[in-house]
Amino acid sequence: MPISTNNYEFSYENGEPIHHHSYLLNPILKLIQLGKNLKPEQKLKILDLGCGNGSLTHKIAQQGYEVTGIDDSTSGLLYARQNFSQCKFIQASVYNLPDDNLTGSFDVVVTAEVIEHLLYPRELLRAAKKCLKPGGQLIITTPFNGYWKNLAISLLGKMDQHYTALWDGGHVKFFSVATLSQLLKEEDFTRINFKFGGRFPWLWKSMVCSCFTVDTEDK
C-alpha cells in the first residue's frame, strides 16, 4: 500500500515509470534539445514540476542534465528518493513553492500530465515562470481534447469512461490546443509550439507544448 500522511494526496505504490511516459518521453527530450543553447561545459538545469514518483525525472537526468523534481506527494517522493539518488527532490505544492534556490534558477521546466488535475491551472504556469531564467523554456503535457476525438469517444459510447467522475484525484480540466495556447499567452509565454504523442493523428492521447518566457534582453 502507498505510504501517505494525507488521505487526499496523489499516491504511488512504487517507483516504476507511469504508463504515459512511453509516448511522452521522446517528444519531451526532442523539445528540450530544441531549447538547448549552452556552452559545452555547462549542464542544462531542468525542473520537473509535479514529478510524482520521480521516474520521469530520472529518465531526463539520464540524458546528462541536472534535474530537480518537485511534488507534494509523500509516497511519490519516498520512492523517488529511494530509487533515483542522482536527482534532487523537494516536497512542495505548486501553489506554494519555497523560494530557496528555485527562483530564476532553471533553463527548462517540465510539467507532465499535471495541469489537468488542478482547479487553478494558471498557478502552475506562474510557478514555472517563477523558477525559469529569463528566456527559459516551459514544456507542458496534458491529455489532448479535440472535436474528432470527442466525436469518436461519443460514437463508441465511451464518454462516461473517458470523462469519468469516479476517479478520485482525477482530471478536472480538459484542454484543447486553443485553450492551452490562450492560457499560455495570457501568462506571457511566447513561441508556443505543439507536438503530440500516442495513438493516431487527431485521436492523440496527449499534446506536448513548448513555450518560452520573455528574455529581458529582448524587451
N, C-alpha and C positions, 0 to 999 in steps of 0.2 A: 504493500500500500504506500502511496505517496506520504512523505513526512511533511506535515504542514502545521503551522501555528495559526492559520487563518482559514476558516471553513469556506471562504469565498475566493480564495486565491485560485489562479490558473495552475493546476497541479500537474506534476510529472512523475512517472514511475521509473524512469531510467535516463541514461544519457545518450540513447540511440537517436540517429537522425529522424526528424519529422518527415512524414510522407511527402510534403510539398518540396522538400529540398531536392528531390530527384529531377524536378523540372524547373526549379528556380535558380539553382546554384550557378549553372553555366551562364545564363543571361546576366546575373549579378556580377560575376567575375569579368565578363566582357565589358560591361559598363564601367566597372572600376578601372579597367585598363584604358578606356577612352578618356577618363578623367585624370590620368596619371601625368604629372608634369613636375617631376622632381629630379634632382641630381642623382647620379648612380649610387652615391654613398648614403643617400637618405632613404629611410624607411617610411612608406606611406602609413599614416596613423589613421586607423579606422575605428569607429564606434558602432557596435551592434546594439541598437536601441530596441529593447524588448527581446532580449536574447534567449529567453526561455531556459532550456537545459544546456545551452552553450554549444550544441552540436554544429550549428551553422557558423558560429564564432570560430570554432576550431577549424572548420573547412576553409574559411577565408584566411586564417592565420597560416595555414599550410602553404599558402602562395608566397610567403615571405613578408607579409605585412605585420605591423604591430597593432594588435586588435584588443580592444576592451569591450566587455559586454555589460549591459545594464538590464536588470529585470527586478520586478517586485515579488516574484515567486520564490518563497523559501525553499520549496522542494526542487524547483528548477536550478537554483544557484547551488544547492547542495551537490547535485550531480555534476554541474558544470565545474565546480572547484575540485571535485574528486577526480574527474576524468580528463580535464584539459588545463593542466597546471601552467602551460606556456602562455595562457591568456590571463588577463586581469578581469575580475568580475566585481561589480558593485551592486548591492541591493538598494534599489530606489524606485520610486514611481515616476513615470514620465510626467506626471502632474506636479512633481516636487523634486526636481533633480538637485543634488548637492552642488555647491559652487566649486569645491576644491578640485583643481586640476582638470576641469571639464570645459569651462567657458573658453571658447575660441581656440580649442586645442586640437581639433581633428580635421584632417583633409577630406575625409569621407564619413558620412553617417549612413549606415544601412539599417532599415527597419522593415522586416519581412513578415507579412501576414499579421500585422498588429493593429493597424488603423481601423479595420472593420470591427474590432472588439470595443472601441472606445466611444462613449457617449459624447465626448468632446474632442473630436479628431484634430481640430485646429491646434490644440495644445501640443500634440505630438510634433507637428511641424515647427512650432515655436521652440520646443525643447531641442529639436535637431538643429535649428538655426543658431540657438544659443551656443551649442557645442562646436559648431563649424568655424573654421577660419574664414576670413573674407574670401569670396570666390570659391568656397568649399562646395562639395558635391553631396547631394542627398539622393540615395537610391531607395525607393519605396515600392514594396509589392503589396498587392491586395487582390482578392478574387475579382475576375473580370465579370462585369454585367453589361449586357447589350441587348438590343432588340431581338436579333436572331437567336441568341442563346436562350433568352427568356421565352420566346415563342416555342422553341423546341422543348424546353422543360415543361411548358404548359400542355403542349400536344401529347407529350408522353405521360401526362398525369403525375409529374414529379414535383409539383410546386410545394406541397407540404413537406416533402422530404428535403428538397433543396433549401427552402427558406424556413426550416423547422424552428418552431418556438420552444421546442422541448430540450434544446441543448443548453444546459446551464453554462454561463460564461461564453456563449456563442456570439455570432455576428449580429451587430446592431446597426451597422451602416453598410450600404451596398453601393459601391462606386462604379461609375462608368468612366470612360476616358474623358468625357466632357466635364463631369462633376469633379473628378480629381484634379483635372487641369485648372478649373476655375478656383478651387480651394488653394492650389499652389500659387496661382497668380495673385490671389488676394493676400497671400502671406509673403509676397515679393520674391518668389523664386522665379528664375528665368531659365532659358534654354531647355525647355521641357521636351523630353524625348521618351517615347514608349517602345518597349519590346513586349513579347507575350510568351507564355510558357504553358505547356500541357494541352493535349487534345488538338483539335483541328482549328484552322482559321475561323474566327467569329464564334467559335464554341470554346475558346480558350478557357483554361482553368483560372489562370491569373495573369495580371498585367504587371510589368516591371518598368517603373518610371525613373528616369534620371533627370535631375534638375540641379540648379546651382544658385547659391546666394550671390548677391551683388558684391563684386570686388570693389573695395573703397577706392582703389586707384583708378577705377573706371568712371567714378562719379564726377 
